[in-house]
Amino acid sequence: MPVSNKTTRVAVLADSDTRWKWGSLTAKRLTGAVEGGAAEATEAAGGAAAPDLHLDGYLLRGRATPTPRQLEEVGVRADSMREVTAIEFLNAVGSARDEEAYDVVVLALVGGAVQAVLHGLARAWNGMARRPVVVTGYVGVVYEKLADGLLLRHGADVVLANSRQDAERFRAVYEGVGADASGVVEAALPFLGGEPYAPRDPYTVVFAAQPSVPEKRADRAYLLSRLLQHARRHPEREVLLKLRSKPGEHTTHIEELPYQKLVRGAEQPANFRLVYGHMGEVLDRTDLLVTISSTAALESLHRRIPTAVLTDLGVREALGNHAFIGSGCLASWDQLDAGQSPEPDPDWVARQGVAADGAYETAFDAARARVAELTGLARDGRLPPIQPYYTQVTAPGYLPGILARHHLGPDAAPLPGAPSADRDPGPVRQAVRSAARGAYRHGVQRVAPVIRRMGEL
């Protein structure tokens, strides 16, 4: 059910392509523009916002701001889209009134940015009788910085958990520090969908690469060599390396050593190739999904596709594959080369919000009902002010630095000299921004690895 029978206005602020995907589809799920089935998810991702939903997209300007190609690959179209700084977003959303006011604001950001925006919105909406409902959450598997990330998200009206296990962990963290845990609501990843698995011909193995895991060049080169070796050992199979971004682009995490660079000069068998594109479309032709710890594994398990989480480099917190302990999906390349196909544990899968049994259609009912309830309170002027756990009293040595990164002072007011609203930057400023972003990415992908290697001599 939609939040109300009128057009629901939603703003989504995202800082990368993957978070735009999560935030925009979450907005559709929560407002009833998508009810929960795989078919509806596919249709919503490829079409414009539903008639009862007005969706405005805001892209936080930074190193991972999505390119037009990345946005097109995500496939979710908004009624408007603009690139902003945090202060520009606060000016646009915090001061909106009457027919321009939003009903819901979705913050699809890294934790520090969520906290800064929450404080900025609390200041902007101070004394207002009515304000939007604020929603945030995680784009995938939460395998590191659990307490840090959660407390940086505290203060949002709804903190979505992608599984029963996450909901329990989130509440335990909040209750453990004496923070209000009522905002935690169990849901699921909003982009699960697609047809259930059926064997294909030819048998297709897909390795879902990750930008930052593993980090070391030797480890990434090892995984690539084993993928190429698997292709040579199984010439009857099609072996695909699924890449998240093209050279010069960034996603949620920095990729210093893209596989496109590592594969240059390597002898590539005829049945091996690189692929880009929407993960769901790649899974349409996948018989075995292989990864280290990617969220793609959950998408694959949702569709009952055989899924392997590699143990070759160990089962370690630094890799994130420890999150799959008990899943039944852990395997090595030696085992996969020998023909092993992992069998997922149904109890583990159920606790991860994968809902391979069909329960996904109701996965967002509780969250949708909670947002509807809070929106009703907001329209009656009874929604309490935003109250993050971190304040100048609880975290005086931590919070100011987080706010300053987004040009906000300790009281969340814009700092002197902070970037002002810039709705229509001219061609010169656009060129400067593009050049600066390109220089940053060049430094990350080319210069930084060289300096790091020199430091190890």
Secondary structure, 3 states (H helix, E strand, C coil): CCCCCCCEEEEEEECCHHHHHHHHHHHHHHHCCCCCCHHHHHHHHHCCCCCCEEEEEEEECCCCCCCHHHHHHHCCCCCEEEEECHHHHHHHHHCCCHHHCCCEEEEECCHHHHHHHHHHHHHHCCCCCCCCEEEECCCCCCCCCHHHHHHHHCCCCEEEECCHHHHHHHHHHHHHCCCCCCCEEECCCCCCCCCCCCCCCCCEEEEECCCCCCCCHHHHHHHHHHHHHHHHHCCCCEEEEECCCCCCCCCCCCCCCCHHHHCCCCCCCCCEEEECCCHHHHHCCCCEEEECCCCHHHHHHHCCCCEEEECCCCCCCCCCHHHHCCCCCEECHHHHHCCCCCCCCHHHHHHCCCCCCCHHHHCCHHHHHHHHHHHHHHHCCCCCCCCCCCCCCCCCCCHHHHHHCCCECCCCCECCCCCCCCCCCCHHHHHHHHHHHHHHHHHHHHHHHHHHHHHCC
